[in-house]
Amino acid sequence: MSDGLGKVRTKFVKDMLVGIHQSRSVNLTEVARSLKEEIELHASHKRLSRNLARSELIDVVGDRLLAMGAAQVTNNTLLIVHCYNLVKRFATKMEYLCDDESEGTGLSSYQVCEIVAFDTLYPDRYVPLTMHLWSRGDPHFESDEIEVRSTIRRVEQATEGRGTFYLRPKRDVPTTSQAEDQLLQFLLRESDSALVTSVIEEGQFIADGQLCSATDLIETTELPFGKMMFKYVPPGYLDEKLAMELAMFVQFGTRCITLTESKVPVTLVVTEYKQQESSVLREHGATLMAFLVNGHITDRDAVWPLIRDFHRVVDVIDVEQNHRADFNLSDFRVLTYDRLRLLTTLLEAVMYYETVITGQVRIDIPRITQDPHKGNHIRDFLLPPDTELAESA
């Protein structure tokens, strides 16, 4: 990560990576304290703060991190785009910090787009690729759409087009539905790679030559295909102490539509999950879920992997969020914009180290899978005898 940077910059990068890892913090005082240098603490803090102004390291460290992660991306890899607000409570002196009405009175924030990779061949880990921070108050800021698209494009170039991007802004971007829809349509229109996104209910599309709302399209799409999936419920939900597993019948179908302005072809995928009342689950019902894919896809065997993998996105985002929360990113105490951008890049490198190199952060049991979960827990369905014997052996 620091090869060829020269003595001073190399020491700084190594100290920041070690310090963030050891202190579990991005607060420079805590980072400096964890280094236990044979000088006064304030001197260590001052050195780190001074070198954090080396803005050229943002691209150097970021590009090297992305290159390492991209080398592990295959055609089957999920490239998960996670956008969120980095909130700083009641801050007034931070450079380009903007008021964020969506987060409540007295709160300000920056915007972050983070992309991580996940491959089902390595189901217990994720690979951090890039963390891009921007401000709507930056004089060079144009739009959130352009910032997110440029981040995706960097990853596209590094991976040479391998992998499928998954974006779930309805869950992850705290903006209005109209802004979310603009972002989705912009990315679907501009993306060169395979892209899967959630659907904004207020969005509009062209179907069979008619302007239709996303809500109407979801309700009228036929669901001719069916598969079984299995939902793992940890202790504390259906039972205080016991884990349980529920069988779900999944019906799904597609609708070939186009974007309203550019006539770019996209596919609406609609799924309905049905759970039957049983001794484990005292209620039953159906839940609809939908997402969009760029291009037109109608083959069942091509659609099913997208549905299966859509659920893994939630598992990965949850683990990544908890991992990042361990460092309390909102506790940063740097006043300049570029210092913060470098700090978040260094944090992403530490997270890469902890997920890929040491393996200390792991993805636990996936919630929804196409095969029954292994383990000796309560189920609302019967396993084949040979499967039960194999698991209990």
Secondary structure as GFF3:
##gff-version 3
##sequence-region A 1 393
A	DSSP	alpha_helix	7	23	.	.	.	ID=ss1
A	DSSP	alpha_helix	28	35	.	.	.	ID=ss2
A	DSSP	alpha_helix	41	51	.	.	.	ID=ss3
A	DSSP	alpha_helix	56	70	.	.	.	ID=ss4
A	DSSP	beta_strand	78	89	.	.	.	ID=ss5
A	DSSP	beta_strand	98	99	.	.	.	ID=ss6
A	DSSP	three_ten_helix	101	103	.	.	.	ID=ss7
A	DSSP	beta_strand	107	118	.	.	.	ID=ss8
A	DSSP	beta_strand	127	134	.	.	.	ID=ss9
A	DSSP	alpha_helix	144	159	.	.	.	ID=ss10
A	DSSP	beta_strand	164	167	.	.	.	ID=ss11
A	DSSP	alpha_helix	169	172	.	.	.	ID=ss12
A	DSSP	alpha_helix	177	190	.	.	.	ID=ss13
A	DSSP	beta_strand	195	198	.	.	.	ID=ss14
A	DSSP	beta_strand	204	207	.	.	.	ID=ss15
A	DSSP	beta_strand	210	213	.	.	.	ID=ss16
A	DSSP	alpha_helix	214	220	.	.	.	ID=ss17
A	DSSP	beta_strand	225	233	.	.	.	ID=ss18
A	DSSP	beta_strand	244	259	.	.	.	ID=ss19
A	DSSP	beta_strand	265	275	.	.	.	ID=ss20
A	DSSP	beta_strand	285	294	.	.	.	ID=ss21
A	DSSP	alpha_helix	300	325	.	.	.	ID=ss22
A	DSSP	three_ten_helix	329	331	.	.	.	ID=ss23
A	DSSP	alpha_helix	337	352	.	.	.	ID=ss24
A	DSSP	pi_helix	353	357	.	.	.	ID=ss25
A	DSSP	beta_strand	368	369	.	.	.	ID=ss26
A	DSSP	beta_strand	378	379	.	.	.	ID=ss27
A	DSSP	alpha_helix	385	392	.	.	.	ID=ss28
###
